[in-house]
Amino acid sequence: MWTAVLVIALLVSGIGLVLVWLGQRWQADGDSLVEAINQQLPQTQCAQCGYPGCRPYAEAIASGEADINQCPPGGEEGVQALASLLGVEPRPLDPSRGEVKPAQVAVIDEDRCIGCTLCIQACPVDAIFGAARQMHTIIESECTGCELCLPPCPVDCIDLVPARRPAVAPAPIPIRVRAA
């Protein structure tokens, strides 16, 4: 019996060591150029740049396959930040990719929603909550306003509205303690 326990313990330890080694070997390089570029992008995952998300676009920029002016949600500020990071001249935003818009979020009209789940499948950031034949709703804090949920909706029950400013926590009130 003790032999079986010892063999299992050795196997688990060996597997654990292999997993630790693999985790360190294939760990993402947090200081890489792709990571630095990706951090400058707005993370809307809207695909307006011609790539399926911000990370693939960052990889394309790093490899020289894409230009830095293809991200309408990032706007001119995003182009400036990328130009500064890469040490290149900023270029005007490519108008063929779309226009710069103020921050927005999607809102579902619950009375018109038929629960088809097409919007859920289209959302790149999983900001839509619901189930088949049930009313859906948007998790506002997760929605990037990418507009990808609009075309698949068969009943046109999704609208984009200006994003509310994030709540700002009030400044703490200093408390003075008097010595007795």
C-alpha positions as CSV (number, residue, x, y, z in Angstrom):
1,M,0.0,0.0,0.0
2,W,2.8,2.5,0.9
3,T,4.5,1.6,-2.4
4,A,1.4,2.7,-4.3
5,V,1.1,6.0,-2.4
6,L,4.8,6.6,-3.0
7,V,4.5,5.9,-6.7
8,I,1.5,8.2,-7.1
9,A,3.2,11.0,-5.1
10,L,6.3,10.7,-7.3
11,L,4.2,10.8,-10.5
12,V,2.3,13.9,-9.3
13,S,5.5,15.6,-8.3
14,G,7.1,14.8,-11.7
15,I,4.0,16.1,-13.6
16,G,4.0,19.2,-11.4
17,L,7.7,19.9,-12.2
18,V,7.1,19.4,-15.9
19,L,4.2,21.8,-15.8
20,V,6.2,24.5,-13.9
21,W,9.0,24.1,-16.5
22,L,6.6,24.4,-19.4
23,G,4.9,27.4,-17.9
24,Q,8.3,29.2,-17.5
25,R,9.5,28.2,-21.0
26,W,6.4,29.4,-22.9
27,Q,5.6,32.4,-20.8
28,A,4.6,35.5,-22.8
29,D,7.3,38.1,-23.0
30,G,5.8,41.1,-21.2
31,D,8.4,43.5,-22.5
32,S,8.1,42.6,-26.1
33,L,7.3,45.2,-28.8
34,V,4.0,43.5,-29.6
35,E,2.9,43.8,-25.9
36,A,4.0,47.5,-25.9
37,I,2.0,48.2,-29.1
38,N,-1.0,46.2,-27.8
39,Q,-1.1,48.3,-24.6
40,Q,-1.4,51.5,-26.7
41,L,-4.4,50.1,-28.6
42,P,-8.0,50.8,-27.2
43,Q,-8.9,47.1,-26.9
44,T,-12.3,47.5,-28.6
45,Q,-11.7,44.4,-30.7
46,C,-13.9,46.1,-33.4
47,A,-11.9,44.8,-36.4
48,Q,-12.1,48.2,-38.1
49,C,-8.3,48.0,-38.6
50,G,-8.7,45.0,-40.8
51,Y,-7.6,42.5,-38.2
52,P,-9.8,40.4,-35.9
53,G,-8.7,42.2,-32.7
54,C,-6.2,44.5,-31.1
55,R,-3.5,41.9,-30.5
56,P,-3.4,40.6,-34.1
57,Y,-3.2,44.3,-35.2
58,A,-0.3,44.9,-32.8
59,E,1.5,41.8,-34.2
60,A,1.0,43.2,-37.8
61,I,2.4,46.6,-36.8
62,A,5.4,45.0,-35.1
63,S,6.1,42.9,-38.2
64,G,5.7,45.8,-40.6
65,E,2.6,44.3,-42.2
66,A,0.3,47.1,-41.0
67,D,0.5,50.8,-40.6
68,I,0.0,52.7,-37.3
69,N,-3.0,54.7,-38.6
70,Q,-5.6,52.0,-39.0
71,C,-7.4,52.3,-35.6
72,P,-10.4,54.7,-35.6
73,P,-11.3,54.0,-31.9
74,G,-7.7,55.0,-31.0
75,G,-8.0,58.2,-32.9
76,E,-5.2,60.7,-33.6
77,E,-4.1,60.2,-30.0
78,G,-3.6,56.5,-30.6
79,V,-1.6,57.2,-33.8
80,Q,0.6,59.7,-31.9
81,A,1.2,57.2,-29.1
82,L,2.2,54.5,-31.6
83,A,4.4,56.8,-33.5
84,S,6.2,57.9,-30.3
85,L,6.6,54.3,-29.2
86,L,8.0,53.1,-32.6
87,G,10.0,56.2,-33.3
88,V,8.3,56.9,-36.6
89,E,6.5,60.0,-38.0
90,P,2.8,60.1,-37.2
91,R,0.4,59.8,-40.1
92,P,-3.2,61.0,-40.4
93,L,-5.8,58.4,-39.5
94,D,-6.9,56.3,-42.5
95,P,-10.4,57.5,-43.3
96,S,-11.2,54.3,-45.1
97,R,-11.2,52.4,-41.8
98,G,-14.0,54.5,-40.3
99,E,-14.4,57.7,-38.3
100,V,-13.4,58.6,-34.8
101,K,-16.5,58.6,-32.6
102,P,-17.0,59.4,-28.9
103,A,-17.1,56.5,-26.5
104,Q,-20.4,54.5,-26.8
105,V,-22.0,51.4,-25.5
106,A,-24.7,49.2,-26.9
107,V,-28.2,49.0,-25.3
108,I,-30.8,46.4,-26.0
109,D,-34.5,47.3,-26.1
110,E,-35.8,44.5,-24.0
111,D,-39.3,44.7,-25.4
112,R,-38.1,44.0,-28.9
113,C,-35.4,41.4,-28.2
114,I,-36.5,37.9,-29.3
115,G,-33.6,36.1,-27.8
116,C,-32.0,34.9,-31.0
117,T,-28.4,34.9,-29.6
118,L,-26.9,36.3,-32.8
119,C,-25.6,39.4,-31.0
120,I,-24.0,37.2,-28.3
121,Q,-22.1,35.3,-31.0
122,A,-21.0,38.5,-32.7
123,C,-19.7,40.2,-29.5
124,P,-15.9,40.0,-29.4
125,V,-15.7,40.9,-25.7
126,D,-18.6,38.8,-24.2
127,A,-20.4,41.9,-23.1
128,I,-23.9,40.5,-23.9
129,F,-25.7,38.3,-21.4
130,G,-28.6,36.1,-22.2
131,A,-29.8,32.7,-23.4
132,A,-31.8,31.4,-26.4
133,R,-35.4,32.6,-26.5
134,Q,-34.7,34.8,-23.5
135,M,-34.2,38.6,-23.4
136,H,-30.5,39.7,-23.6
137,T,-28.8,42.6,-21.9
138,I,-25.5,44.4,-22.2
139,I,-22.9,44.4,-19.5
140,E,-22.1,48.1,-19.9
141,S,-18.8,48.0,-18.1
142,E,-17.6,45.3,-20.6
143,C,-19.1,46.8,-23.8
144,T,-16.5,48.6,-26.1
145,G,-19.1,50.1,-28.5
146,C,-17.5,48.2,-31.4
147,E,-20.9,48.0,-33.3
148,L,-20.4,44.4,-34.3
149,C,-23.6,43.3,-32.6
150,L,-25.8,45.6,-34.8
151,P,-25.7,43.9,-38.2
152,P,-26.7,40.4,-37.0
153,C,-29.7,41.6,-35.0
154,P,-32.8,40.6,-37.0
155,V,-35.2,42.9,-35.1
156,D,-33.0,46.0,-34.8
157,C,-33.3,46.1,-31.0
158,I,-29.8,47.3,-30.3
159,D,-28.9,50.9,-30.1
160,L,-25.6,52.7,-29.4
161,V,-25.7,55.4,-26.8
162,P,-22.9,57.7,-25.5
163,A,-20.9,55.9,-22.8
164,R,-21.4,57.3,-19.3
165,R,-18.3,58.5,-17.6
166,P,-16.8,56.0,-15.2
167,A,-17.8,56.6,-11.6
168,V,-15.2,58.5,-9.7
169,A,-14.7,57.5,-6.1
170,P,-14.9,60.5,-3.8
171,A,-11.8,61.7,-2.2
172,P,-11.3,60.4,1.3
173,I,-12.0,62.8,4.1
174,P,-9.0,63.3,6.3
175,I,-9.7,62.3,9.9
176,R,-7.7,64.0,12.6
177,V,-7.2,62.0,15.7
178,R,-6.5,64.1,18.8
179,A,-4.1,62.9,21.4
180,A,-5.7,62.7,24.8
